[in-house]
């Protein structure tokens, strides 16, 4: 637990796994395996990189991960301003 200055009480912040980086030859299936591996390791939420230039490929990546980790694991998308102009 961590106590923030000025907070009334200490709380817990759940840990999540962050991955899904763009690597050569990483297919949506390999990405899904990576993200599922974090869930199997005990993480209860995943965050993955998004922001590639092809929206259809992004949709395929996100769909593959969601199918692999199931509907009950929160999935966060990290675009790092990739889609901003």
Helices and strands as residue ranges (DSSP letters): E 17-19, H 28-40, E 45-49, H 55-69, E 74-78
